[in-house]
Amino acid sequence: MQLNYLGNSNVDFPSEIWAKTVYSFIAEFHKTPTFFRERLIDALRVLWIGRVAAFLKETWEISREECEEKIIGEARIFEKLKPCLIEKY
C-alpha cells in the first residue's frame, strides 16, 4: 500500500461521491453475471482505499469525538442518497 507516500498531496474524495459510487457498484453488481462480479469488487476495493486515504487526511488531527461525528455524518449522507440506489437498482 502506498498511502504512506501521499504526504500532504491533494487527496479528496467527498462523501457524496463516495456514497453514489458505492450505490452504483451495488446496482451494477446485482445486474452483472457472476463471473464478472469479482472484477467489480476489485475495482471497488481500489476506490475504497482512496476513500480511506481521504478520510484519514480529513480526520488526522481531530479528536475522537469529532471523528465519531464525522462517521455519523457519513452514514447520514448514505441515508440521504438512498433514493439513488433505489433508482439504479
C-alpha positions in Angstrom: 0.0 0.0 0.0 1.4 3.4 -1.0 -0.7 5.6 1.3 2.5 6.5 3.3 3.8 8.2 0.1 0.9 10.6 -0.2 2.1 13.0 2.3 0.1 16.2 2.0 -1.0 15.6 -1.5 -4.4 16.6 -2.7 -6.4 13.5 -1.7 -10.0 14.4 -2.0 -12.9 12.0 -2.2 -16.1 13.7 -1.0 -18.7 11.7 0.9 -21.4 12.3 -1.6 -19.4 11.0 -4.4 -18.3 8.0 -2.3 -21.9 7.2 -1.5 -23.1 7.5 -5.1 -20.1 5.3 -6.2 -20.9 2.6 -3.7 -24.6 2.6 -4.7 -23.7 2.4 -8.4 -21.5 -0.6 -7.7 -24.2 -2.3 -5.7 -26.7 -1.8 -8.5 -24.2 -3.0 -11.1 -23.2 -6.0 -9.0 -26.9 -7.0 -8.9 -27.1 -6.9 -12.7 -23.7 -8.4 -13.5 -23.1 -12.1 -14.4 -21.4 -14.0 -11.6 -18.1 -14.4 -13.4 -17.6 -10.6 -13.7 -18.6 -9.7 -10.1 -15.0 -10.3 -8.8 -13.8 -7.5 -11.1 -16.4 -5.2 -9.7 -15.3 -6.0 -6.2 -11.6 -5.5 -7.1 -12.4 -2.1 -8.6 -14.5 -1.0 -5.6 -11.6 -2.1 -3.3 -9.2 0.3 -5.1 -11.7 3.1 -4.7 -12.3 2.2 -1.1 -8.5 2.6 -0.4 -8.8 6.1 -1.9 -11.7 6.9 0.3 -9.9 5.6 3.4 -6.9 7.8 2.4 -9.2 10.9 2.1 -10.9 10.1 5.4 -7.6 9.8 7.2 -6.4 13.1 5.7 -9.7 14.7 6.9 -9.6 13.3 10.4 -5.9 13.0 11.2 -5.7 16.0 13.6 -9.2 16.0 15.1 -10.4 14.5 18.3 -12.0 11.1 18.7 -15.4 12.7 19.3 -15.1 14.9 16.2 -14.1 11.8 14.2 -17.2 9.9 15.5 -19.4 12.8 14.5 -17.9 12.7 11.0 -18.6 9.0 10.7 -22.2 9.6 11.8 -22.3 12.4 9.1 -21.1 9.8 6.5 -23.9 7.5 7.5 -26.5 10.3 7.1 -25.2 11.0 3.6 -25.7 7.4 2.7 -29.2 7.6 4.1 -30.0 10.8 2.3 -28.7 9.4 -1.0 -30.5 6.1 -0.7 -33.0 7.1 -3.4 -30.1 7.0 -5.8 -29.6 3.3 -5.0 -33.3 2.6 -5.3 -33.4 4.3 -8.7 -30.4 2.4 -10.1 -31.4 -0.9 -8.6 
